[in-house]
Each structure stands twice: as C-alpha cells, then as structure tokens.
Amino acid sequence: MTEAEKAIAKAKADGAAEARREAGLLVAAAEFRALALGKLADAAAALEVIDLAKFVNDAGEVDKAELGKLVDKLAAALPSGNSGGKVPAGARGAPGDTDFLRSAMRVTR
C-alpha cells in the first residue's frame, strides 16, 4: 500500500468514526428527551447545557444507564413541590357575588 492509499484509508476511517459519533450524539439527545419526559419541565433547555459527548463512546453507542442517572439527578435537584411543569389547579366552587363580570352583567340587564 502506498503512502497515498494509507492516507486515504485513514481519512475514510476517521470520517466513518466521526459520522458514528455524530449519529450517537443525535441518539443521545433523543434518549435524553425520552427519559426526561414527565420528569423535567424543559428537556430542551437542559440539552443546551449538557455535554452529551460524555455519554457516547467512540463507536457511537449511547450509555443509556448513565443518561438515566443524569435525568434522575436533575429531577431530584428541582425545587420541592415542582410537579414537572404542570399547572396547579385553580380555585374550586361557584363564584361569589364579588365576581366582576357577573355583577357587571346584572347592572346592564
């Protein structure tokens, strides 16, 4: 094999490794979103600051167990009482006579 052929083979191998790694990062992001569903209110915001490369090996494989631990750690760090971004229920029962719209409608009738 000539030096040029060796260089071409090395470039191909490097390109393939980089492609596997990039694909792994995309899979890691999707896996993070799936694991964070119902646990984190804004997984996309978390993804902006997380280095997913730590969870992808050279073969492009994602360490799902470690990603799961990260999501659990982030969910545990949320302030207590946070229900994952759900809006709390409002007041219950019938409105009283102090309801502005109802009192305005009575005046105009």
C-alpha positions as MATLAB code, in Angstrom:
seq = 'MTEAEKAIAKAKADGAAEARREAGLLVAAAEFRALALGKLADAAAALEVIDLAKFVNDAGEVDKAELGKLVDKLAAALPSGNSGGKVPAGARGAPGDTDFLRSAMRVTR';
ca = [
       0.000    0.000    0.000;
       1.401    3.387   -0.980;
       1.508    6.392    1.331;
      -1.369    7.996   -0.593;
      -3.516    4.878   -0.211;
      -2.693    4.757    3.507;
      -3.698    8.402    3.873;
      -6.968    7.784    2.022;
      -7.762    4.737    4.165;
      -7.009    6.715    7.336;
      -9.203    9.605    6.174;
     -12.052    7.182    5.436;
     -11.705    5.548    8.844;
     -11.610    8.940   10.576;
     -14.665   10.093    8.643;
     -16.606    6.950    9.498;
     -15.696    7.297   13.179;
     -16.815   10.932   13.191;
     -20.097   10.012   11.497;
     -20.757    7.298   14.113;
     -20.011    9.758   16.888;
     -22.319   12.446   15.412;
     -25.106    9.895   14.979;
     -24.552    8.806   18.572;
     -24.971   12.387   19.765;
     -28.314   12.614   17.970;
     -29.435    9.342   19.520;
     -28.260   10.532   22.951;
     -30.332   13.724   22.617;
     -33.416   11.730   21.655;
     -32.827    9.293   24.504;
     -32.427   12.178   26.967;
     -35.723   13.715   25.828;
     -37.477   10.355   26.228;
     -36.034    9.781   29.700;
     -36.841   13.343   30.800;
     -40.471   13.158   29.714;
     -42.620   13.757   32.776;
     -39.574   14.383   34.975;
     -38.191   17.662   33.634;
     -40.303   20.606   32.545;
     -37.927   21.735   29.786;
     -35.653   18.990   28.483;
     -34.623   21.152   25.512;
     -33.193   23.808   27.831;
     -31.265   21.151   29.721;
     -29.866   19.787   26.462;
     -28.414   23.199   25.650;
     -26.029   22.984   28.604;
     -25.349   19.226   28.819;
     -22.285   17.780   27.108;
     -23.780   14.648   25.549;
     -20.365   13.595   24.252;
     -19.702   12.213   27.737;
     -22.451    9.653   27.156;
     -21.384    8.497   23.665;
     -18.413    6.179   23.099;
     -16.141    6.091   20.044;
     -18.386    3.523   18.357;
     -21.336    5.927   18.619;
     -23.119    3.874   21.287;
     -25.088    5.742   23.951;
     -24.734    4.907   27.650;
     -28.458    4.938   28.443;
     -27.953    3.942   32.068;
     -25.749    6.975   32.746;
     -28.193    9.245   30.896;
     -30.973    7.892   33.102;
     -28.916    8.641   36.218;
     -28.363   12.200   34.960;
     -32.089   12.743   34.386;
     -32.885   11.399   37.855;
     -30.226   13.666   39.360;
     -31.624   16.712   37.537;
     -35.187   15.841   38.547;
     -34.121   15.475   42.182;
     -32.430   18.886   42.054;
     -35.681   20.631   41.144;
     -37.260   22.698   43.916;
     -39.625   20.717   46.113;
     -43.239   20.901   45.111;
     -42.374   21.019   41.433;
     -44.620   18.572   39.654;
     -42.691   18.504   36.398;
     -44.083   21.687   34.909;
     -47.768   21.020   35.468;
     -50.037   23.972   36.190;
     -51.678   23.723   39.614;
     -55.448   23.543   39.787;
     -57.294   26.807   40.329;
     -59.961   27.737   42.822;
     -62.887   25.363   43.266;
     -66.560   26.062   43.768;
     -69.071   28.549   42.441;
     -68.004   32.185   42.197;
     -69.405   34.503   44.813;
     -71.299   37.776   44.329;
     -67.998   39.615   44.073;
     -67.340   38.276   40.569;
     -66.762   41.397   38.434;
     -68.251   40.059   35.191;
     -71.392   38.666   36.828;
     -72.026   41.910   38.715;
     -71.483   43.952   35.529;
     -73.985   41.794   33.641;
     -76.624   42.270   36.391;
     -76.268   46.048   36.146;
     -76.799   46.115   32.371;
     -79.949   43.963   32.401;
];
